[in-house]
Amino acid sequence: MLTYKEFQPSKALSDIVLRYYDISGKSSIENPYELSAFPLVNSSWVFHYGDIIQVEGQYYPTGNTLPRQYMLGQFNRPIFIKHNFGTIGVFGVVFRAGSAYRLNNNSQLDFKNLSVSLEDIYGRQFRSIPEKFFYAKNSVERVNIIEKLIKSCLARTDSQESIIDDVVLKIISNSGEINVGFWAKAHNINRSYLTNSFKKKVGLNIKEFAKIVRFNHALAYWKQFPDIKKSHLVGAFGYHDFSHLSKDFKEFTFNKDSKTHNTDDELALFLNNKR
């Protein structure tokens, strides 16, 4: 049986970290460790302190074996992981959109749709973290370990970064609506400078970011109100029509390896206009 625990960051890191999670237990043929993640605008640190995980149906450049520790960049396609047996120990850090830039000052485009060893990015200090997690008494101790590490990696924030943070928050709070020209004028900066800075700091261009945000907001709303009228969902989230919404949903849930959409039966029927 697998146990999932979620933790909030300390106040000092709340503007950078969205949440921590810790997954532990045994995986078997009858009860496999499965992860299906739809496109997100958040990057993550992931640490495997259990058995090395062999996976199916996803795109990591390391092949079918997940590394012990890696940074998972922003991704604009779904991820599917399945592990049939062994001891599972996975600790993750989910960063707020655009905030991971403060930890390495590298263009986040370098990590888009990739998993990159944290040791390659930050150095040998990350090599021992999975072992420390393995011997930690509990999840809270793991959170304390990772918070010290994050603080040691933090770089200074300049005024231009705060502008991008403001744009990120506006897009998220407006469910994916964008007005690049208005934001550039409001902050007294060039439109192209804003879009290029956004792409470098966030790892996605503004339109791509907004498209994923809108998808996640609409999906969450549909899950809460599955009997909602199609026209209402389309209008509420600014889609041109239902075929536009359906196209985006299918794009972000399609598993190319199994040639199937990773959605539940009700959502599949909804997207295919069968209910």
Secondary structure, DSSP 4 states (H G I P E B T S, - for coil): -EEEEEEPPPGGGTTTEEEEEEEEEEE-SSS-EEEEE--BS--EEEEE-SSPPB--S---TTTTB--SEEEE--BSS-EEEEE-SEEEEEEEEEEPTTTTHHHH-S-GGGGTT-EEEHHHHH-GGGTTHHHHHHH-SSHHHHHHHHHHHHHHH--PPPHHHHHHHHHHHHHHHTTT---HHHHHHHTT--HHHHHHHHHHHHSS-HHHHHHHHHHHHHHHHHHH-TT--HHHHHHHTT-SSHHHHHHHHHHHHEETTTTEE---HHHHHHHTT--
